[in-house]
């Protein structure tokens, strides 16, 4: 009996070794699985962001430099996007949410550029997991309703029958498919980039991967920008008349 159990464990380890991306799945209950790798990477991203903002805001100067200058660049970048679509009122109300969203996705995307495997552990992006991407898009989608009702009351739902009640099915379909497409776009791009990077490290570890890393860093920024911009656009109907 003990030999059979050991053989099953060995077979599972061998199967895991063949995987390019390890999620370290843990079955906590029937039908409930937790991806421990994603959880760990998510906590690392959150800790990194806390440290970045703490050190950037510590001893802040009127004329920024160093880390403060970098962080202010990103904040002002998002401020420009939000005010351009939602106005100053939208920025004051939910601007911090979009800054947090953009920075979380950006750092998550770039974290996967360190794919060195050590005893089955490797650096991965939390956004290479569809669960993370869908959670982000769902947070944005649900947030629209909370902010919309808080800002415009029940009149917020008028857009579902605008310009005619006949458009109600289309509006409902849009509300259902938008979070899914946002999640799949982010997930697909980041996962594909990490898989290709791991393969390139195995084929040509000293030449090709370095160029792909630089390109992937840009892709990580671009995907964070696209996701954040689409999220901002989701809130436009709330502040259209403000």
C-alpha positions, 0 to 999 in steps of 0.5 A, a space after each residue: 500500500 505504501 509503495 502504491 502511494 509513493 508511486 502515485 506521488 512520484 507520478 504526480 511529480 513527474 507530470 508536474 515537471 513536464 508543465 511549463 507553468 506550475 500553478 501548484 494546485 491544492 484541492 482543499 475540498 471537492 470541486 474547490 482548488 486553490 492555485 498556491 503559486 498564484 496566491 504567493 505571487 499575488 502577495 508578492 506583488 501587493 508587498 512590492 506595491 506597498 513598499 514602492 508607494 511607501 518609499 516613494 512618498 517618504 520624504 516627498 519633495 516639491 521637485 521629485 526625483 528618483 523613485 518619487 519621480 517614477 511613481 508620480 509619472 504613473 499617477 499623473 499618467 492615469 490621472 490624464 486617462 481618467 480626467 480625459 474620460 470621466 472628468 475631474 469629478 470622476 478622478 476625485 471619486 475613483 481615481 485611486 482605484 484606477 491607479 491601484 488597478 494599473 499598478 497591480 496589473 503592471 507589476 504582475 505582468 512584469 514579475 513573470 519576466 523572471 522564470 528561473 525554476 528552482 526546485 519546482 518554483 519559478 517566478 510567474 505573473 498572477 495575471 497568467 492565471 485566468 482566475 486572477 484576470 477574471 477576478 479583476 474584470 469582475 471587480 471592475 464590472 461590479 464596481 460600475 453598478 455600485 458607483 453608478 447607483 451611488 452617483 446617479 441613483 436608480 436612474 443609472 439603469 436607464 442606459 439599458 433602455 437607451 435609446 430604445 427599450 429594444 436595445 435592452 438585450 444588446 446592452 445585457 449581452 454587452 454587460 455579460 461579455 465585456 468582463 469575459 473578453 477583458 479577462 481572456 485578452 489579458 490572460 492570453 497575452 501574458 500566459 503566451 509570453 511567459 511560455 514562449 520566454 521559458 521555451 527560449 531560455 531552454 533553446 538559446 539561454 544567452 541570446 534570444 531571451 534577452 531581446 524577448 524580455 525587453 519586448 515582453 516588458 513593453 507588452 506587459 505595460 501595454 496590456 496593463 494600459 489596455 485593461 485600465 483604459 477599458 475599465 475607465 471606459 466602463 465608467 463613462 456612462 456614470 459621469 457622462 453628464 457631470 
